[in-house]
Amino acid sequence: MKEDYFKIIFFALCSVFLFFTVITEIEAAPVQENQIRLYLKDGIEKAFNLDDTTTSVYMQKALELDPENPTGYAYLAIIHLFFYDMSFEPKDRDRNQKLMLHYVDETIAAGEKRIENNSKEGEAYFAMALAKVVKVHWAIHQKSYFLIVQETSNIWEYLEKAKERDPQNYDIYFLMGFLHYHIDYLSGLTRFISSILITTGNRQKGIQELELAAQKGYLLKELAQTELSSDYLNFEKTPAKALPYARELRERFPNNYNFLFALGNILSDLHRFEEAFDVARQIERSIQASIPPVVPQLQPRYNQLMGRILFIKGEYDKAAEYFQKALKDTSPYNARVRVLAFVRMGMIHDARKEREQAEEYYSRALEVEGGEGTAQIEAKKYLDTPYVPLPKP
């Protein structure tokens, strides 16, 4: 009888222990997941402020909490793509490229394993879509067209599955919006192939999805805001809509000179020239002081900004002087700066009715390796149809 009593007590205690253990594990899962997201959020914000050292610390903390979670690897891939694009030294680009591709592979491996265990895992599908987009972005720079086709084949499928399984993840709308918007701007065969491999372009829907991500997103909110600022300025030609995003990003991330350049471009397009010149002078002082992360390699970009402001003011001679200074730099990391300068020089010659010289500059803009983007799209447009200055307001 006494033994039975102790058995009952023993089993009761075991049951209580197991009950609390299970409850603790159930509660620990979302707590751990929330902590991972907090680390990732902190890491992304540090990256936006160009603090690469602290960025890595937070990203690694997120990874250590759950090494089998593909999300941590996906955002590490994005971070290294970000610093790859911004690297000035070849060794830094090589290092970031190697790490970026490593984390892309880790994301896919962890994601496929996660889905194998739970096909309803929306987070894993989204992580793999992010990794695929990172690799496609890199492949475009490498002009590896077979790899582009290979990597784009699953992106939209992953995004739709992620949205279906996790409809409250508004970060998904960043990628959907980005793809809808930019596929709509592709031309000819490229657009046709993209619509087959990924999805049909839809500029209006893309803007709506990007706006949703910019308002309600969590980890990709700032990226959506950056994208909208760029799209409104460069594609939509509505700088007034770009300005609030640029100002907010500049205030939140004061070390990120990219937002200061963006602000200068937007203000110049709004004909707020004194404010634009103030921004340019601020950049010039920072370059001269060379206080990291600002470095002397940004000088051609400053020249391009000054040329842009003067061009929009209609002071073509002064603008051309700055554009020619920008063109003297032939560094790979300033390829897009050169394209912009070539296009603006072409526009100056078009404005002066010097069509032959204008065509020469547009053609040279298209020849710049690594200069893909809105400026080369404009170069193609003005090769077909001469640039005509708008009447002054």
N, C-alpha and C positions, 0 to 999 in steps of 0.2 A: 504494500500500500504506500509506504513511504517512498519506494523507488518510483512508483507511478506518479506520485506527486511531484518529485524532482524532474521526471521526464516532461510532465506538463509544463512546469516552470521553464525548463530548458527550451522546449519547442516554442513556448510563448515569447521568450526573450529573442530567440532566433527569428521568429516571425516579425517582431517589432523592429529588430535590426535590419532585416531584409526590406521591410516596408520603408523605413527611413532612408535606406541606401538607394532604393529605386526612386523614391521621391527626390532625393538629392541629385541623382543622376539626371532625372527628367528636368529638374530646375536648372541644373548646371549647364545643360546643353544650350538653352537660349542665352544664359548669362555669358557663356564662353563665346557664343556667336556674336553677341552684342559687343563684347570686348574686342573681338577680331575686327569688327566694323569700325570701332572707335580708333583702333591703331591704324587701320587703313586710311580712315578719314584724316587723321593727324599727319600721316605720311604724305598723302596727296597734297594737303595744304602746305606742308613744308616744301614739297617739290615746286608748287606754284610760286613760292617765295624764293626759289632757286637755292635752297639749303639742302644740297645733295647728301651731306653727311648725316644729318638728323633724319632725313627721309628714309635712308637705308635702315636706321635704327628702328623706326616705327614699323616699317615693312617686315623686317626680320622678326620682330616681336609678334606680329600677327601670324606669321608663318609658323613660329615655334609653338603657338597655342594649338594649332591643328595642321600638322604637316601633310595631311591627306586631303585638305580642302583646296580645290583648284583656284578659288577666288584669290587667295594670297599670291599665288604664282602669276595669275593674269595681271594683277595690278603691278607687280614687280616688272613684268614685261612692258607694260605701258610706261612706267617710270623710266626704264632704261631706253625705250624708244624716244621719250621726251628729251633725255640728256644726250642721246645719240644725235638727234637733230640739232641740238644746241652746242655741241662740242666744237671747239676751235682747233684742237690739236688732234692729229691723226691717231695717236696712241689712245686718246680718250674715246674717240669714235669707235676704234676697234674693240676696246674693252666693253663699251656699252652695247655694241652690236653683238658681241659674244654672249654677254649676259642676257640680253633681250631674247635672242634665239633659244638660249637654254631654258629660260622661264616659259617661253611659248610651248616648247616641247613638254615641260613639266606640267603645264596647265592641261594640255590635251590628254596626257597620260592619267593624271589625277581625275580629270573630268570623266573620261571614259570608264574608269574604275568605279567612280561614284554612281554613274548612271547604270552600270551593270548591277550594282547592289540595290539601286532605287531609281526606277525609270521615271519617277515623278519629281526628280530633283531638278527644279528650275534653275537654281543658282549655278549648278554645274554647266548647264547648257549656255547660260549667259557668259560664264567665265570662258568657255571654249570659243564662243563667238568673238569676245574681246581679243583673245589670243590670235584668232584667225585674221582679224582686222589688222592687228599689229604686224603680222607677217606679210600681209598683202601690201601694207604701207611701205614696208621695207623692200619688198620685191619690186614695187613700182620704181623706187630709187635705183634699184639694181637692173632695171629693165629686163627682169626675168619673167617673160610673159607666160611661159608654161606654168611656172610656180603660181602666178597670179590666178590663172584659171583653176589650177588644182586646189588652191586654198580658199577660193571664193565659193566653191560648190556647196558647202554646208552652212555658210554664215546665216542666210535667211531662215533656213530650217531650224537652226539652233535658237535664233531670236524668237521665232513664233512659238516654239516649245517653251522657252523661258517665260514668255508673256502669258501663255496659257496656264502654266503651273504656278506662276508667281506674279499675278496682275498688279500687286502693290509695289513692285520694283520699278519705279519711274525712271531709273537709270537706263532701262532697256530702250526708252524712247529716244535717248541720245543717239544710239547707234542706228535705230530705225529712221529717225529724222535725218541724220547725216547721210545715210544711203539714199533715201527717197529724194533728198534735195540735190545731191551732187550727181546722181545718175541722170537726173532731168537735164543737167547742163552738158552732159556728154554729147558727142555728135556722131552721126553715121554708124559705122560698124561697131564702134566701141560701145555706144549706147545700146545697140541691138543685142550684143553679146552679154552686156551687163544685165539687161532685162531678163535674159534667159537664165543666166547663172545665179543672179541674186534676186532682184525684184524690179518692177517697173518704176521709172522715175516719176516723181510727183512733187514739184517744187512747193506748192502751197501746203500740202500735207506734211512735207518735211519740216517747214518752218513751224507749223503747229506742234509737231512732235518735239522739236528742239525747245520751243517755248515751254512745253510741259515739263521737260527734263530740267530746264533752267529754273523753274519755279518749285518743283516737287522732288527733284532728284536728290540723292544723298551723296554717293561717292563721285558721281560724274556731273554734279550740278555746275561746278565752276568751268568744266570743260564745255558744257553746253552753252554757258554764258559767253565764253571765249569764241566759240563757233558762231553764235548768233551775231556777236559784234563784228566779226570778220565778214559774214555773209551779208549783213545789212550794208556794210561799207562797200565791199568789193563787187558783190553780185547784184544786190537789190538797188544799189546807189541811193540808199536812204540813210545818210550818216546820222540824222537826228535820232533814229531808232537805235543806232549803234552806240551813241554817246552814253546813255545811262549804264550800260553794261561795262563799257571801258572805264568809266569813272569809278564804279563800284569795285571792279577788279584791281584798279590802281590803288585805291584806298586800302583794300584788304591785303594786298601783296606788294608793299612799297619797294621791295628789293628786286622785283621782276621788271626789268627795263623794257620787256616786250610790251607791257601794258602802257608804258609811257610813250613808246613809239606809236602804238595804236591810237592813243589819245591825240598825239600831234597830227596824225593823218586825218583823223575824224574832224578835228577842229579846223584844219585847213580846208577840207571839203565843205565845211559849213560856212566858210569865208570869215571865220573868227580868227583873223590873222594875228592879231596881237597876242592872243592866248596861245596860238600855235607856235609863234616865235618864242614865247616864254618857255614852253615845253622844250623846244629845240635847244634853247640856251641852257636849260637845266641838264639836258643830256650832254651837251658839249662840256660843261663844267665837270660832270661826273667822269667823262672820258679822260679829260686832262688830269684829273686827280687819280684816276685808275684805282679806285677803291672797289674791291671785289663785291659783287660779281661783275661790275662794269669793267671792261677791258679795252685796250686800244684798238682791238680788231673790230670794234663797233663804229669806228670812224667813217667807213664807206656808207654805212647805214644812216649815220647822221647826215652825211652829204646828200644822200638820196632824199631824206626828209626835208632838208632845206630847199633842195631843188623842187620838190613837190609843192611846197608852200608858195615859192616864188612863181612857179609855173601857173598855179591856179590864180595867183594875183595878176597874171598876164605879163610879168617881168621876165620875158623869155631869155634875154641875154644873160642875166644873173643866174637864172635857173640852169641854163646850159653849162655854165661854169661849174656848178656843183655836180651836175650829172657826169660831166667829163672827169671830175675828181673821183667820183664813185667808180667809174669804169676803169680807172688805173689799177684797182685792186682785182687780182685774178684768182684769189683764194677760193677753193671749193665751197667753203662755208658761206661765202657771199655771192653765190651763183644767182640767187633770186634778186638780190640787190642790183646786180648787173642787168638782169632782164628788165627790171623796172626802169632802170636808167636808159637802156636802149629804147624801150617803148616810148618813154617821155621825150627822148630826143627825136624820135620819129614823129610824135605828135607836134612838137615845135616846128619841124620842117613842113608838116602838113598845114599847120596854121599859117605858115608863110608862103603856102602854095608851091613848095619845093618838093614835088611828089617823088622824084627819083631818089633824092637823099632820104626821104621818109621811108620809102620801101626798103632801102638798104639797112636802115636801123631796125625795122621790124623783122627783116630776115635774120639779122644777127641775133636778135632776141630769141628767135626760135632755135638757133644753133647752140645755145648755152646748155651744157650738160648739167643736170641737176637743178635746172631753173623752172621745172614744171609748176604750174599754178595759174592763178588768175591773170597774171601779166602776159604769159604766153598765149592765153586765150584771147586777150585783147590784141596782141600782136597779129594773130591770124585774122581777127576781125578787121583791123585797120589795113592789112594787106589787101583785103577784098574791097573795102570801102574806106576812103580817106577820112581821117579825123577832121571834124568841123567844130571849132570852139563854140560853146554855148554863149548866148548873149549875157553880158554882165548884169547881175541883178540890180 
